[in-house]
Amino acid sequence: MVTIEVPPTYGWVVAGVGIGTVVTNFYLSGFVMTARKKYDVQYPNLYAVPGFHKNADDFNRVQRGHQNYLEGVGGYVAMALIGGLKYPLANAIGSVVYCVGCVLYMKGYQDTTLDVKTARYGKGGVIKWMGFFTAMYSAGSFAYSLITSE
């Protein structure tokens, strides 16, 4: 039988992962709401239709930046909460890096002066992967320690 002890600094993981990711989502949603008004893309359309909406690509870049966050945050949260049981401070700091990186990714992706291929990481969005891989390594290390313990 394995006993798991929650480290005293785990509260920082909960704050970073549990609260930080929600605040980041609200912040990124604000970009989409502003773009909906600016480019007149009405609900229930998730994306603007090229040929129908004058600035479809401009709106879709904003929407895609937020969608990218939503696609990855679930896995990130699970890994960081699990990995934080073994490496709490690394995952707390990793959460800040991940959230900031996701905001920078959005800012780059919506920048129409950059081509789409370089825009995602053009403003520093690549740093989100430092937080992501911290959580991934931590969760893997924790899983390994559970599997190999007697």
ZAKE-348539 format. One record per residue (C-alpha): residue number from 1; residue in one letter; y, z, x. Coordinates in pm, 1 decimal. Last residue first. Example, Ala and Ser with C-alpha at 12.3 -4.5 7.8 and 13.67 -1.06 7.14 Angstrom:
REM ZAKE-348539
{pos->2 code->s yy->-106.0 zz->714.0 xx->1367.0}
{pos->1 code->a yy->-450.0 zz->780.0 xx->1230.0}
REM end
This chain:
REM ZAKE-348539
{pos->150 code->e yy->-150.4 zz->-235.9 xx->679.5}
{pos->149 code->s yy->156.5 zz->-444.1 xx->740.8}
{pos->148 code->t yy->118.4 zz->-816.2 xx->820.6}
{pos->147 code->i yy->210.2 zz->-953.5 xx->479.7}
{pos->146 code->l yy->498.6 zz->-713.1 xx->424.3}
{pos->145 code->s yy->645.6 zz->-778.4 xx->770.0}
{pos->144 code->y yy->612.4 zz->-1153.6 xx->712.4}
{pos->143 code->a yy->795.9 zz->-1129.8 xx->380.5}
{pos->142 code->f yy->1079.1 zz->-937.9 xx->547.1}
{pos->141 code->s yy->1104.6 zz->-1196.7 xx->823.8}
{pos->140 code->g yy->1105.5 zz->-1479.3 xx->573.2}
{pos->139 code->a yy->1374.3 zz->-1308.9 xx->363.7}
{pos->138 code->s yy->1585.1 zz->-1249.0 xx->672.4}
{pos->137 code->y yy->1543.3 zz->-1605.6 xx->801.0}
{pos->136 code->m yy->1641.9 zz->-1751.8 xx->465.2}
{pos->135 code->a yy->1935.6 zz->-1515.3 xx->421.2}
{pos->134 code->t yy->2073.6 zz->-1596.8 xx->765.0}
{pos->133 code->f yy->1998.0 zz->-1964.0 xx->692.8}
{pos->132 code->f yy->2223.1 zz->-1959.8 xx->386.4}
{pos->131 code->g yy->2506.1 zz->-1772.7 xx->557.3}
{pos->130 code->m yy->2512.6 zz->-2016.1 xx->849.3}
{pos->129 code->w yy->2464.3 zz->-2300.9 xx->600.5}
{pos->128 code->k yy->2792.5 zz->-2212.7 xx->429.1}
{pos->127 code->i yy->2959.8 zz->-2284.5 xx->762.0}
{pos->126 code->v yy->2916.5 zz->-2659.7 xx->702.9}
{pos->125 code->g yy->3198.2 zz->-2648.0 xx->449.4}
{pos->124 code->g yy->3453.7 zz->-2661.9 xx->728.7}
{pos->123 code->k yy->3715.8 zz->-2896.5 xx->579.6}
{pos->122 code->g yy->3537.9 zz->-3224.3 xx->654.3}
{pos->121 code->y yy->3195.3 zz->-3091.6 xx->559.1}
{pos->120 code->r yy->3170.5 zz->-3242.3 xx->213.8}
{pos->119 code->a yy->3431.6 zz->-3505.9 xx->292.5}
{pos->118 code->t yy->3232.4 zz->-3679.0 xx->567.6}
{pos->117 code->k yy->3000.7 zz->-3888.1 xx->349.6}
{pos->116 code->v yy->3244.5 zz->-3908.0 xx->58.2}
{pos->115 code->d yy->3523.9 zz->-4071.7 xx->258.2}
{pos->114 code->l yy->3822.1 zz->-3847.4 xx->323.8}
{pos->113 code->t yy->4167.7 zz->-3898.9 xx->170.7}
{pos->112 code->t yy->4010.2 zz->-3818.7 xx->-167.2}
{pos->111 code->d yy->3983.1 zz->-3449.6 xx->-82.5}
{pos->110 code->q yy->3756.7 zz->-3315.2 xx->-357.7}
{pos->109 code->y yy->3458.3 zz->-3284.1 xx->-124.7}
{pos->108 code->g yy->3656.9 zz->-3106.7 xx->143.2}
{pos->107 code->k yy->3796.7 zz->-2839.4 xx->-85.0}
{pos->106 code->m yy->3456.2 zz->-2789.8 xx->-245.2}
{pos->105 code->y yy->3281.8 zz->-2750.9 xx->92.4}
{pos->104 code->l yy->3554.3 zz->-2507.2 xx->198.0}
{pos->103 code->v yy->3485.0 zz->-2298.2 xx->-113.1}
{pos->102 code->c yy->3110.6 zz->-2309.4 xx->-43.6}
{pos->101 code->g yy->3170.5 zz->-2207.7 xx->317.9}
{pos->100 code->v yy->3375.2 zz->-1907.3 xx->206.2}
{pos->99 code->c yy->3089.1 zz->-1801.1 xx->-21.3}
{pos->98 code->y yy->2822.4 zz->-1848.9 xx->246.2}
{pos->97 code->v yy->3025.0 zz->-1670.5 xx->516.1}
{pos->96 code->v yy->3091.2 zz->-1375.6 xx->285.3}
{pos->95 code->s yy->2725.8 zz->-1365.8 xx->190.9}
{pos->94 code->g yy->2619.4 zz->-1383.0 xx->555.9}
{pos->93 code->i yy->2828.1 zz->-1072.8 xx->625.6}
{pos->92 code->a yy->2633.5 zz->-881.4 xx->361.1}
{pos->91 code->n yy->2311.0 zz->-1046.3 xx->475.2}
{pos->90 code->a yy->2358.6 zz->-944.5 xx->837.6}
{pos->89 code->l yy->2458.4 zz->-594.9 xx->725.8}
{pos->88 code->p yy->2147.4 zz->-546.0 xx->514.6}
{pos->87 code->y yy->1878.4 zz->-680.1 xx->749.8}
{pos->86 code->k yy->1544.1 zz->-553.4 xx->618.3}
{pos->85 code->l yy->1625.2 zz->-497.4 xx->249.7}
{pos->84 code->g yy->1892.9 zz->-761.9 xx->283.7}
{pos->83 code->g yy->1623.0 zz->-1025.7 xx->318.8}
{pos->82 code->i yy->1522.9 zz->-972.6 xx->-44.0}
{pos->81 code->l yy->1876.5 zz->-973.4 xx->-183.8}
{pos->80 code->a yy->1976.7 zz->-1258.9 xx->47.7}
{pos->79 code->m yy->1674.1 zz->-1474.0 xx->-38.1}
{pos->78 code->a yy->1714.0 zz->-1433.5 xx->-414.4}
{pos->77 code->v yy->2089.8 zz->-1492.9 xx->-404.6}
{pos->76 code->y yy->2053.8 zz->-1806.4 xx->-189.7}
{pos->75 code->g yy->1789.8 zz->-1952.8 xx->-416.9}
{pos->74 code->g yy->2017.0 zz->-1912.4 xx->-716.1}
{pos->73 code->v yy->2329.8 zz->-2029.8 xx->-530.4}
{pos->72 code->g yy->2200.5 zz->-2370.3 xx->-433.1}
{pos->71 code->e yy->2234.0 zz->-2593.5 xx->-738.8}
{pos->70 code->l yy->2539.0 zz->-2409.3 xx->-871.8}
{pos->69 code->y yy->2729.7 zz->-2466.1 xx->-547.8}
{pos->68 code->n yy->2646.7 zz->-2836.8 xx->-547.2}
{pos->67 code->q yy->2762.9 zz->-2856.0 xx->-908.0}
{pos->66 code->h yy->3101.7 zz->-2720.0 xx->-804.0}
{pos->65 code->g yy->3152.6 zz->-2991.4 xx->-542.8}
{pos->64 code->r yy->3011.0 zz->-3249.6 xx->-783.7}
{pos->63 code->q yy->3270.4 zz->-3160.7 xx->-1046.4}
{pos->62 code->v yy->3553.9 zz->-3200.8 xx->-797.3}
{pos->61 code->r yy->3415.9 zz->-3531.6 xx->-671.0}
{pos->60 code->n yy->3355.2 zz->-3644.0 xx->-1028.3}
{pos->59 code->f yy->3721.1 zz->-3595.2 xx->-1115.0}
{pos->58 code->d yy->3844.1 zz->-3822.1 xx->-835.7}
{pos->57 code->d yy->3568.1 zz->-4076.2 xx->-898.9}
{pos->56 code->a yy->3649.9 zz->-4100.8 xx->-1268.8}
{pos->55 code->n yy->4023.1 zz->-4152.6 xx->-1220.7}
{pos->54 code->k yy->4087.4 zz->-4404.2 xx->-1499.8}
{pos->53 code->h yy->3810.9 zz->-4272.3 xx->-1723.0}
{pos->52 code->f yy->3622.7 zz->-4541.7 xx->-1912.2}
{pos->51 code->g yy->3538.3 zz->-4774.2 xx->-1623.6}
{pos->50 code->p yy->3359.4 zz->-4496.3 xx->-1437.9}
{pos->49 code->v yy->3250.4 zz->-4224.9 xx->-1684.0}
{pos->48 code->a yy->3376.6 zz->-3878.6 xx->-1596.5}
{pos->47 code->y yy->3110.7 zz->-3612.4 xx->-1542.4}
{pos->46 code->l yy->2987.8 zz->-3318.4 xx->-1749.8}
{pos->45 code->n yy->3112.5 zz->-3479.3 xx->-2068.0}
{pos->44 code->p yy->3096.9 zz->-3233.0 xx->-2358.7}
{pos->43 code->y yy->3389.9 zz->-3182.9 xx->-2314.9}
{pos->42 code->q yy->3696.2 zz->-3387.9 xx->-2229.5}
{pos->41 code->v yy->3791.8 zz->-3554.5 xx->-1902.5}
{pos->40 code->d yy->4168.9 zz->-3598.8 xx->-1910.1}
{pos->39 code->y yy->4215.7 zz->-3644.8 xx->-1532.1}
{pos->38 code->k yy->4461.8 zz->-3358.2 xx->-1481.1}
{pos->37 code->k yy->4322.2 zz->-3141.7 xx->-1758.8}
{pos->36 code->r yy->3960.8 zz->-3174.5 xx->-1649.4}
{pos->35 code->a yy->4070.4 zz->-3141.9 xx->-1283.8}
{pos->34 code->t yy->4228.5 zz->-2802.7 xx->-1352.4}
{pos->33 code->m yy->3912.4 zz->-2684.5 xx->-1529.0}
{pos->32 code->v yy->3697.9 zz->-2811.6 xx->-1240.0}
{pos->31 code->f yy->3908.2 zz->-2637.3 xx->-976.1}
{pos->30 code->g yy->3899.4 zz->-2316.1 xx->-1180.8}
{pos->29 code->s yy->3520.7 zz->-2332.7 xx->-1188.8}
{pos->28 code->l yy->3527.5 zz->-2297.2 xx->-808.6}
{pos->27 code->y yy->3707.3 zz->-1963.3 xx->-839.3}
{pos->26 code->f yy->3477.8 zz->-1837.7 xx->-1113.6}
{pos->25 code->n yy->3172.4 zz->-1935.7 xx->-906.0}
{pos->24 code->t yy->3312.9 zz->-1763.7 xx->-597.8}
{pos->23 code->v yy->3370.0 zz->-1445.3 xx->-799.6}
{pos->22 code->v yy->3008.0 zz->-1461.5 xx->-916.5}
{pos->21 code->t yy->2878.4 zz->-1520.0 xx->-562.1}
{pos->20 code->g yy->3079.8 zz->-1230.5 xx->-422.9}
{pos->19 code->i yy->2969.3 zz->-982.0 xx->-689.1}
{pos->18 code->g yy->2592.9 zz->-987.8 xx->-657.5}
{pos->17 code->v yy->2558.2 zz->-1125.0 xx->-306.7}
{pos->16 code->g yy->2840.7 zz->-954.1 xx->-123.9}
{pos->15 code->a yy->2852.1 zz->-635.7 xx->-331.0}
{pos->14 code->v yy->2473.4 zz->-604.7 xx->-353.4}
{pos->13 code->v yy->2441.4 zz->-666.9 xx->18.9}
{pos->12 code->w yy->2711.1 zz->-409.6 xx->90.4}
{pos->11 code->g yy->2522.1 zz->-159.8 xx->-125.3}
{pos->10 code->y yy->2223.8 zz->-212.2 xx->105.0}
{pos->9 code->t yy->2398.6 zz->-1.9 xx->372.0}
{pos->8 code->p yy->2190.8 zz->307.2 xx->291.3}
{pos->7 code->p yy->1866.4 zz->114.3 xx->346.8}
{pos->6 code->v yy->1631.3 zz->72.9 xx->50.3}
{pos->5 code->e yy->1287.2 zz->193.0 xx->150.9}
{pos->4 code->i yy->990.4 zz->-22.2 xx->61.8}
{pos->3 code->t yy->646.1 zz->132.5 xx->60.3}
{pos->2 code->v yy->347.0 zz->-89.5 xx->122.0}
{pos->1 code->m yy->0.0 zz->0.0 xx->0.0}
REM end
